[in-house]
Amino acid sequence: MSTMRESGEAARDAKGRRHYITAGLASMIGTTIEWYDFFIYGTAAALVFNKIFFPAIDPIVGTLAAFGTYSVGFIARPLGGLVFGHYGDRVGRKSMLLISLFLMGVPTILIGLTPSYESIGYWGAVILVVFRFMQGLAVGGEWGGAVLMAVEHAPEGRKGLFGSLPQAGVAPGLILSSLAMGAVSRLPEEAMLTWGWRLPFLASVLLLVVGWYIRAKVQESPEFEAQPEKTAAPAATVFREFKKPVLLSLVACISEKTWFYTVATFSLTYAVGTLHLARDVILNGIIWGAAITFVTIPLFGHLGDKLGRRTIFVAGAIGICVFAPVFFQLLSYSTAMAVNVAMMVAFGLVYAAMYAQEASLFASQFPAKVRYTGISLAVQVGGAIGGGTAPLVATYLLSLGGGKPDLIVYYLVILGLIAAVCGWAMRSYDQDEEIVPARVVNTPSPA
């Protein structure tokens, strides 16, 4: 009898492990697919959209117009977080993840079918804006569901690691989109501008099918299902009862997103335009930096479980203060080695330390009944502010500094200090104490 009971318990444990491992991997793969779709648009906007959808105007103005369609995605993300957060807390995490995947994948495919300016004039650009807005809604809604499916399925003591898995999906999404557009950019220009640029968008149909199949297999979040009743108006509850957690998470997110987009976006313009570096040198550095985060984000997630999520997040914020001046100094050396080191540290250590903790750290600030709404509002509004303004603010500060990045460094240091204070002020909703790893107390066995 004892053997049968033990075997039954072992089978249940194995089934439980399969559930949370499946949830973690499904979140990471799904996030990879969604970020591929989101990033491929940005790459195309930089390379070809000005020629395809705005050929009748000045090239510089056309490029600005192409990036204008790109920025619509940032504007839509907070709205996506609010809408999906509401239904994610009312209906469930899984259904929102499937809808967000569909809402991202279908517009991406349709972008690949959008007629050019030569066919329908500027109506092509209007269609792009609509599809980009839908992409922004999807990304804004997807993040909260993906990280909560991973965190809420994870066993105690490993929520940091599993919460970091969907965060790690950003790296392969960025790399895949860069490789896909890089491959078709080798085509003759006429072929590239007529049909070649469409292939990476149309390829999303395969990713959509794979992502849907994987996510459909994941069970609903056990913490969501355990709620005895659902909140009628999650957003109103968050604004009324959880102002401090939302504000702390939002401001901390602004710092992290400002760092990321300063390194990933502004540094490209700065290195090429001011330092006169070859474009492929800085692009390769960004790819190396993104690649290493695929390893370091889960590593920092694991360290968050061992050393405390607040501790690692604050360490990353302080890393901004310490490394910001070093980052620009390395870029000024204008060598491939220096650029690669700058990007790998900026992405793989500083950014990864903060980003790996966000899922589990921010989720711990809210009860399950409003958690989807709470973290989505904080991260998507903070991301829109930090990510949407970082290149513009950095460019303005560079001009004020006469082409020297000193003012940008001061700006980043201030944001890093603010993020460190916000991170340290966070408290778990379940217990008003430091968010530290669980400690096992060994009690002596009776003699």
Secondary structure, 3 states (H helix, E strand, C coil): CHHHHHHHHHHHHHHHHHHHHHHHHHHHHHHHHHHHHHHHHHHHHHHCHHHHHCCCCCHHHHHHHHHHHHHHHHHHHHHHHHHHHHHHHHCCHHHHHHHHHHHHHHHHHHHCCCCCHHHHCCHHHHHHHHHHHHHHHHHHHHHHHHHHHHHHHCCCCCHHHHHHHHHHCHHHHHHHHHHHHHHHCCCCHHHHHHCHHHHHHHCHHHHHHHHHHHHHCCCCCHHHHCCCCCCCCHHHHHHHHCHHHHHHHHHHHHHHHHHHHHHHHHHHHHHHHCCCCCHHHHHHHHHHHHHHHHHHHHHHHHHHHHHCHHHHHHHHHHHHHHHHHHHHHHHHCCCHHHHHHHHHHHHHHHHHHHHHHHHHHHHCCCCHHHHHHHHHHHHHHHHHHHHHHHHHHHHHHHHHCCCCCHHHHHHHHHHHHHHHHHHHHCCCCCCCCCCCCCCCCCCCCCC
